[in-house]
Amino acid sequence: MLVLLPIRTSIWPRRTPYVNYALIVINVVIFLLTYGSHRGIAQFRLTPNDWRWWQFVSYAFLHDGFWHIFFNMFFLYLFGNNVNDKLGHIGYLCFYLAGAIFSGIGHTVLHLSSSIPTVGASGAIAAVTGAYLVLFPQTLITVIYWLFWFIGTMEVPALYFIAFKMILIDNLIARSTSSVAYNAHLTGYVFGIVATLAMLATGLVTTSNFDLWAMIKRWNRQRQYREVVSSSYDPFTGQTKTKQIKAGEIEKTDAQKQREEKITELRNGISQRMLERNFPAAADLYLELMMLDSEQILPRQQLLDIANQLTSDNKSHEAAQTYEQLLTHYSSYEHAEQVELMLGILYSRYLKERELAEKYLESAAKKLTDKDQLKMCEDELDRLQD
């Protein structure tokens, strides 16, 4: 028998996921208060043939036993922290409760004649896990496997592990007992995936180059491009035509294609290293990308993290160029004055470019609100003027 248990993901939240921690604590406290007692909590369980409106939320905070709550809270911790970080505290709380409600509705609709009450946060956690699949499909999940006497670990992309193991196998193929609310789980997954895709598509949640929505859009663009190329469509005349291509043009096209593939490989590598929090490796790949094409622009946070890493690696010239690229292409960045302060210090202390140092420090001094940062900026200006 093969056992697969996920134990960690390759990314960590940038901000403390307070709401996810609070949900875990609330679930545990309620479990301890109600453990071993069925009196007084029957009205909070969800019974399909005799439900009350509040039960679609309350059932998700009740659990039947130690292993029930342990595994639920473990999976909530594993996948919920990063989803909390991405959606924000209020958004994540609303999403979690909506997941509980929709999974409860799905279970009730599919078991209208059942008088067996159901409890547990599994449906809400399935929604959170579905959201993780959409938001972070290319991250890696470390999985412990146990096959007879073979035990070890392996890394599996989140898209495949969640889609095939957790959804397809665990909830559609290997239905082992009637005491598990599989349909609540499936409804939760569907809600989590569809709702998160909708939020990305409408801009309610900021998309990245590596979430599932971006992958779908890339696939669609590639499909459209292949169709246009295969039909030899001329967009200027609206007609298809056959074009004679010279050997030199083919060689040039091949060279361009190789260059574009290398650029794509580097950008993907940078994003993957960023997800793994391997900033030194991401910075090395970025420098290689700049040597190949200095016009390439990364997402704002990636540029900032790489510039900070280059600064800590004492690569002052490269760091300054990266900070300047960030200011040029993301001029509305809300903490631009802090970037200007860093540029001023780099040009003043390490690159010995007095005019540029004064330019950035004077600009930063007009906008800085943090007293310590402002004092650092003014001290650096005074030092330059001595």
Backbone torsions as a table, in degrees:
resi	resn	phi	psi	omega
1	MET	NA	133.8	-179.2
2	LEU	-97.9	126.2	176.4
3	VAL	-114.8	129.7	178.2
4	LEU	-124.1	119.5	-178.0
5	LEU	-127.4	114.8	176.8
6	PRO	-70.2	139.3	-178.0
7	ILE	-122.0	-22.5	177.6
8	ARG	-164.1	163.9	175.7
9	THR	-114.2	166.9	-175.2
10	SER	-85.7	1.4	-180.0
11	ILE	-126.3	156.4	177.2
12	TRP	-124.8	147.8	178.4
13	PRO	-66.1	144.6	178.0
14	ARG	-77.0	-30.0	179.0
15	ARG	-115.9	153.2	179.9
16	THR	-65.8	123.8	-177.3
17	PRO	-81.9	71.9	-173.5
18	TYR	-59.6	-39.7	-177.4
19	VAL	-65.8	-41.6	179.0
20	ASN	-63.6	-42.1	176.7
21	TYR	-61.5	-41.5	-179.1
22	ALA	-64.2	-40.9	178.4
23	LEU	-62.6	-40.3	178.0
24	ILE	-63.2	-45.9	180.0
25	VAL	-62.4	-44.6	-179.8
26	ILE	-60.9	-44.8	179.1
27	ASN	-61.2	-43.4	-178.9
28	VAL	-66.6	-43.5	-179.5
29	VAL	-62.7	-44.8	179.1
30	ILE	-63.8	-39.0	177.9
31	PHE	-61.5	-44.8	-179.5
32	LEU	-65.7	-35.8	-179.4
33	LEU	-72.2	-28.6	-175.8
34	THR	-106.8	1.3	-174.5
35	TYR	-63.4	129.7	177.1
36	GLY	79.3	0.4	-178.6
37	SER	-125.0	127.6	178.0
38	HIS	-107.3	-2.8	-179.7
39	ARG	-82.9	134.3	176.3
40	GLY	87.4	-10.5	-178.8
41	ILE	-111.8	-3.1	-178.8
42	ALA	-59.2	-35.0	-178.1
43	GLN	-71.9	-9.7	179.8
44	PHE	-102.4	-6.9	173.9
45	ARG	-80.0	156.4	-178.8
46	LEU	-99.2	111.8	179.0
47	THR	-108.9	114.9	-172.6
48	PRO	-54.0	-40.4	-175.8
49	ASN	-91.6	4.2	179.8
50	ASP	-155.3	57.9	-173.4
51	TRP	-90.2	159.1	171.9
52	ARG	-123.1	152.0	-170.9
53	TRP	-59.4	-38.3	-176.8
54	TRP	-70.1	-19.3	-177.9
55	GLN	-67.2	-21.2	179.9
56	PHE	-69.9	-12.0	172.5
57	VAL	-109.7	-45.7	-173.1
58	SER	-63.1	-34.5	-177.5
59	TYR	-60.5	-28.7	-175.3
60	ALA	-74.7	-8.0	179.6
61	PHE	-108.9	11.2	178.4
62	LEU	-115.2	145.4	179.4
63	HIS	-139.5	150.0	-173.8
64	ASP	-84.5	-26.9	-175.8
65	GLY	-162.9	177.2	-175.0
66	PHE	-60.4	-50.3	-176.9
67	TRP	-66.7	-30.7	177.8
68	HIS	-61.0	-50.7	-177.7
69	ILE	-75.8	-32.4	-178.6
70	PHE	-60.9	-51.9	-177.5
71	PHE	-69.6	-35.8	176.8
72	ASN	-61.5	-46.9	-178.1
73	MET	-70.9	-32.0	177.0
74	PHE	-62.9	-47.4	-180.0
75	PHE	-69.0	-33.0	176.5
76	LEU	-64.5	-41.6	177.2
77	TYR	-65.6	-43.4	-175.2
78	LEU	-62.4	-46.2	-174.9
79	PHE	-103.4	-24.2	-173.5
80	GLY	-75.2	-29.1	-176.1
81	ASN	-59.6	-47.6	-178.3
82	ASN	-73.3	-32.4	176.5
83	VAL	-67.8	-40.4	175.3
84	ASN	-57.8	-45.0	179.9
85	ASP	-60.9	-41.7	-176.5
86	LYS	-73.6	-41.7	-175.3
87	LEU	-86.3	-15.8	-173.9
88	GLY	84.9	165.6	-171.9
89	HIS	-67.7	-50.3	-178.5
90	ILE	-67.5	-44.3	179.4
91	GLY	-60.9	-40.2	-179.0
92	TYR	-68.9	-41.1	179.0
93	LEU	-61.8	-46.1	178.4
94	CYS	-62.5	-40.4	179.8
95	PHE	-63.8	-44.3	-178.8
96	TYR	-61.9	-47.4	-179.8
97	LEU	-65.6	-38.7	176.8
98	ALA	-63.8	-37.5	176.4
99	GLY	-61.9	-41.6	177.2
100	ALA	-62.6	-44.4	-177.8
101	ILE	-64.6	-49.4	-176.6
102	PHE	-67.3	-37.6	177.5
103	SER	-67.7	-35.3	175.7
104	GLY	-66.0	-40.1	177.6
105	ILE	-64.3	-43.5	179.4
106	GLY	-61.6	-43.6	177.8
107	HIS	-62.4	-43.1	-178.4
108	THR	-65.3	-46.2	-178.3
109	VAL	-61.8	-37.5	-177.0
110	LEU	-85.6	-4.9	179.5
111	HIS	-137.3	46.0	-173.3
112	LEU	-59.6	-30.0	-177.0
113	SER	-91.4	-1.2	-175.5
114	SER	-81.6	138.1	175.7
115	SER	-106.1	10.3	-179.7
116	ILE	-86.5	118.8	179.9
117	PRO	-71.8	150.6	178.4
118	THR	-123.6	146.9	178.3
119	VAL	-140.3	164.2	173.8
120	GLY	121.0	152.2	-178.6
121	ALA	-88.5	8.1	-173.7
122	SER	-57.5	-40.5	-179.4
123	GLY	-65.1	-44.7	177.9
124	ALA	-64.2	-39.6	179.4
125	ILE	-68.8	-34.6	174.6
126	ALA	-61.3	-39.5	177.1
127	ALA	-62.8	-43.7	178.2
128	VAL	-62.9	-41.8	179.4
129	THR	-66.2	-38.1	174.5
130	GLY	-61.9	-39.0	176.9
131	ALA	-64.6	-39.5	177.8
132	TYR	-61.5	-42.7	178.5
133	LEU	-56.8	-42.0	-177.8
134	VAL	-74.0	-41.8	-174.2
135	LEU	-79.4	-34.3	-174.1
136	PHE	-133.1	53.5	-173.3
137	PRO	-67.2	-24.2	-175.2
138	GLN	-97.7	1.0	174.9
139	THR	-71.2	163.5	-177.3
140	LEU	-104.9	137.0	175.8
141	ILE	-108.5	123.7	175.7
142	THR	-80.9	125.3	-173.7
143	VAL	-121.9	131.6	170.0
144	ILE	-85.2	127.5	175.6
145	TYR	-113.0	146.8	-179.6
146	TRP	-138.9	107.7	-179.8
147	LEU	-125.8	104.6	-175.5
148	PHE	57.3	-113.9	-179.5
149	TRP	-101.6	7.6	177.9
150	PHE	-94.2	122.1	178.7
151	ILE	-130.1	134.5	178.8
152	GLY	-170.2	-169.6	178.7
153	THR	-128.1	154.8	174.6
154	MET	-150.2	162.1	179.3
155	GLU	-110.7	130.7	-177.2
156	VAL	-128.6	134.6	175.5
157	PRO	-56.5	139.5	-176.0
158	ALA	-57.4	-37.7	-178.6
159	LEU	-56.4	-46.6	-176.2
160	TYR	-76.8	-40.9	-177.3
161	PHE	-65.0	-47.1	-177.8
162	ILE	-69.5	-45.2	-175.7
163	ALA	-66.6	-46.4	-173.0
164	PHE	-91.2	-44.1	-177.2
165	LYS	-79.1	-55.7	-170.9
166	MET	-77.0	-36.3	-177.6
167	ILE	-93.1	-59.2	-173.3
168	LEU	-68.3	-55.0	-174.4
169	ILE	-74.0	-52.7	-173.3
170	ASP	-69.9	-29.7	-173.4
171	ASN	-115.5	-14.5	178.6
172	LEU	-112.6	-41.2	-175.3
173	ILE	-92.0	-52.1	-172.0
174	ALA	-97.7	59.6	176.0
175	ARG	-78.3	102.9	-169.5
176	SER	-95.4	-24.9	-175.0
177	THR	-147.7	145.7	-179.4
178	SER	-76.5	-9.5	-178.9
179	SER	-80.1	-7.9	179.0
180	VAL	-97.4	131.9	-177.4
181	ALA	-84.3	73.6	-176.7
182	TYR	-60.5	-38.9	-177.8
183	ASN	-68.1	-30.5	174.0
184	ALA	-65.9	-40.9	177.4
185	HIS	-60.7	-48.8	-176.9
186	LEU	-63.1	-40.1	177.5
187	THR	-63.6	-39.1	177.2
188	GLY	-62.3	-44.9	178.1
189	TYR	-60.9	-46.0	-179.8
190	VAL	-60.5	-46.3	178.6
191	PHE	-60.1	-47.6	-177.5
192	GLY	-60.3	-43.7	-178.4
193	ILE	-69.5	-49.7	-176.2
194	VAL	-66.6	-45.0	-178.3
195	ALA	-63.9	-40.2	-179.1
196	THR	-70.2	-41.1	174.8
197	LEU	-59.8	-40.1	179.6
198	ALA	-65.0	-40.2	179.4
199	MET	-66.3	-37.6	176.7
200	LEU	-68.6	-41.7	-177.5
201	ALA	-66.0	-34.1	-177.8
202	THR	-92.9	-3.7	178.8
203	GLY	84.7	3.9	176.4
204	LEU	-64.6	-29.6	174.0
205	VAL	-122.3	134.2	-177.3
206	THR	-67.0	126.9	178.9
207	THR	-83.7	160.2	176.0
208	SER	-124.3	-179.1	179.5
209	ASN	-78.4	-5.6	-170.2
210	PHE	-130.6	13.5	172.3
211	ASP	-85.6	174.1	-173.6
212	LEU	-66.6	-34.4	179.0
213	TRP	-64.3	-42.1	177.8
214	ALA	-65.4	-37.4	177.7
215	MET	-63.9	-41.0	178.4
216	ILE	-64.3	-42.3	-179.9
217	LYS	-65.5	-39.8	177.9
218	ARG	-64.1	-43.4	178.8
219	TRP	-60.3	-40.9	-179.0
220	ASN	-67.3	-40.3	177.3
221	ARG	-63.6	-42.3	178.9
222	GLN	-64.0	-39.1	178.3
223	ARG	-62.6	-46.5	-179.9
224	GLN	-63.4	-39.5	180.0
225	TYR	-64.3	-43.3	179.2
226	ARG	-61.9	-38.9	179.7
227	GLU	-65.5	-41.7	179.6
228	VAL	-65.3	-44.8	-179.1
229	VAL	-64.5	-42.6	-177.2
230	SER	-66.6	-27.3	-179.9
231	SER	-92.4	-4.5	-177.6
232	SER	52.8	42.5	-176.4
233	TYR	-76.2	133.2	176.2
234	ASP	-101.0	109.9	-176.1
235	PRO	-69.3	-14.3	-178.2
236	PHE	-85.9	-33.8	-179.9
237	THR	-103.3	-14.8	-176.5
238	GLY	73.8	14.8	-178.6
239	GLN	-122.2	158.8	172.3
240	THR	-92.0	145.9	-178.8
241	LYS	-151.0	160.3	177.5
242	THR	-100.1	129.3	-176.5
243	LYS	-114.6	130.6	177.0
244	GLN	-82.8	124.8	-178.0
245	ILE	-111.5	129.2	179.9
246	LYS	-79.4	159.8	-177.4
247	ALA	-60.3	-40.7	179.6
248	GLY	-62.1	-35.7	178.8
249	GLU	-69.0	-36.1	178.4
250	ILE	-64.8	-42.9	179.8
251	GLU	-62.9	-41.6	178.9
252	LYS	-64.8	-41.5	178.3
253	THR	-63.3	-40.6	178.1
254	ASP	-63.1	-41.3	179.3
255	ALA	-64.6	-41.6	178.6
256	GLN	-64.5	-39.7	-179.8
257	LYS	-63.7	-42.3	178.5
258	GLN	-63.3	-39.6	178.9
259	ARG	-64.4	-44.6	179.5
260	GLU	-64.0	-38.8	178.0
261	GLU	-64.5	-38.6	178.6
262	LYS	-66.5	-41.1	178.1
263	ILE	-61.4	-45.5	178.6
264	THR	-61.5	-42.0	179.5
265	GLU	-61.7	-43.5	179.9
266	LEU	-65.9	-44.2	-180.0
267	ARG	-62.9	-42.7	177.4
268	ASN	-63.2	-40.8	178.9
269	GLY	-63.3	-40.9	178.1
270	ILE	-61.4	-47.8	-178.5
271	SER	-63.2	-39.4	179.5
272	GLN	-65.6	-42.6	178.2
273	ARG	-65.7	-33.9	177.3
274	MET	-66.1	-41.9	177.6
275	LEU	-62.1	-34.0	179.5
276	GLU	-82.7	-2.0	-177.5
277	ARG	64.3	25.6	177.5
278	ASN	-94.7	75.4	-173.1
279	PHE	-66.6	-38.5	178.3
280	PRO	-59.1	-43.6	179.2
281	ALA	-66.5	-38.5	178.1
282	ALA	-63.0	-39.9	-180.0
283	ALA	-65.1	-40.1	178.0
284	ASP	-62.5	-43.4	178.8
285	LEU	-65.5	-35.2	179.2
286	TYR	-64.5	-43.3	178.9
287	LEU	-63.1	-37.7	176.3
288	GLU	-64.6	-39.8	178.1
289	LEU	-63.2	-42.1	-179.5
290	MET	-65.5	-34.3	177.1
291	MET	-67.3	-33.1	-179.8
292	LEU	-79.0	-41.5	-178.5
293	ASP	-156.4	100.6	-176.4
294	SER	-71.9	-7.3	180.0
295	GLU	-89.7	-3.7	179.8
296	GLN	-68.2	135.9	-178.9
297	ILE	-119.0	127.0	176.9
298	LEU	-92.8	164.3	172.6
299	PRO	-57.0	152.9	-172.0
300	ARG	-55.5	-48.7	-176.3
301	GLN	-65.9	-35.1	177.1
302	GLN	-64.2	-43.7	178.0
303	LEU	-60.0	-43.5	-178.5
304	LEU	-64.4	-46.2	-179.3
305	ASP	-63.9	-39.9	179.9
306	ILE	-68.7	-41.4	177.5
307	ALA	-60.5	-42.2	178.0
308	ASN	-63.6	-39.4	179.3
309	GLN	-66.4	-43.3	178.7
310	LEU	-62.1	-36.4	176.7
311	THR	-63.6	-45.8	180.0
312	SER	-67.8	-22.8	177.4
313	ASP	-87.5	6.3	-179.7
314	ASN	62.8	27.8	173.9
315	LYS	-98.8	72.5	-168.5
316	SER	-64.9	-42.2	-177.9
317	HIS	-63.7	-46.4	179.5
318	GLU	-65.8	-37.6	178.3
319	ALA	-63.3	-43.9	-179.9
320	ALA	-62.3	-41.9	178.1
321	GLN	-62.0	-38.7	-178.8
322	THR	-69.8	-43.1	176.2
323	TYR	-60.5	-40.9	-180.0
324	GLU	-66.8	-38.1	176.5
325	GLN	-61.7	-40.2	178.3
326	LEU	-61.5	-46.1	-179.8
327	LEU	-65.7	-36.2	-177.8
328	THR	-67.6	-43.7	-172.8
329	HIS	-97.5	-12.9	177.8
330	TYR	-130.8	60.3	-174.1
331	SER	-64.6	-21.6	-179.2
332	SER	-90.3	9.6	-179.4
333	TYR	-56.4	130.3	-171.0
334	GLU	-70.6	-15.9	178.5
335	HIS	-116.5	35.6	-177.9
336	ALA	-60.3	-32.2	-178.7
337	GLU	-64.4	-31.9	177.1
338	GLN	-70.1	-36.3	175.4
339	VAL	-65.8	-41.1	177.2
340	GLU	-62.5	-38.0	177.0
341	LEU	-61.9	-45.5	178.4
342	MET	-61.5	-41.9	178.4
343	LEU	-63.3	-42.4	178.7
344	GLY	-59.9	-43.6	-180.0
345	ILE	-67.0	-41.6	178.3
346	LEU	-61.0	-47.4	-179.0
347	TYR	-69.4	-30.2	-178.8
348	SER	-77.6	-52.3	-170.5
349	ARG	-88.1	-32.6	-169.2
350	TYR	-114.2	-35.7	-176.5
351	LEU	-100.7	-8.5	175.7
352	LYS	55.1	41.8	176.7
353	GLU	-109.3	88.7	-170.0
354	ARG	-63.5	-44.2	-177.0
355	GLU	-63.3	-44.5	178.5
356	LEU	-66.5	-37.5	178.9
357	ALA	-61.5	-47.5	179.7
358	GLU	-63.4	-39.2	-179.9
359	LYS	-58.5	-49.8	-176.9
360	TYR	-74.0	-37.1	-179.7
361	LEU	-67.7	-41.2	178.8
362	GLU	-65.6	-39.2	177.7
363	SER	-65.6	-41.5	-179.7
364	ALA	-66.5	-38.9	-176.8
365	ALA	-61.2	-28.4	-179.3
366	LYS	-75.3	-18.9	-172.1
367	LYS	-119.0	-15.5	-177.6
368	LEU	-67.0	136.2	178.0
369	THR	-112.7	-21.4	177.6
370	ASP	-74.6	125.5	-174.0
371	LYS	-62.2	-42.2	-179.0
372	ASP	-65.8	-42.3	179.1
373	GLN	-66.6	-40.3	179.0
374	LEU	-63.4	-41.2	178.2
375	LYS	-64.8	-41.0	176.9
376	MET	-60.3	-42.5	179.9
377	CYS	-63.9	-46.6	-179.2
378	GLU	-66.1	-38.9	177.6
379	ASP	-63.3	-39.0	179.5
380	GLU	-67.4	-38.7	176.1
381	LEU	-64.2	-42.6	178.1
382	ASP	-61.7	-39.2	-179.3
383	ARG	-65.3	-37.3	179.2
384	LEU	-68.4	-30.8	-176.1
385	GLN	-86.9	-8.0	178.5
386	ASP	-72.3	NA	NA
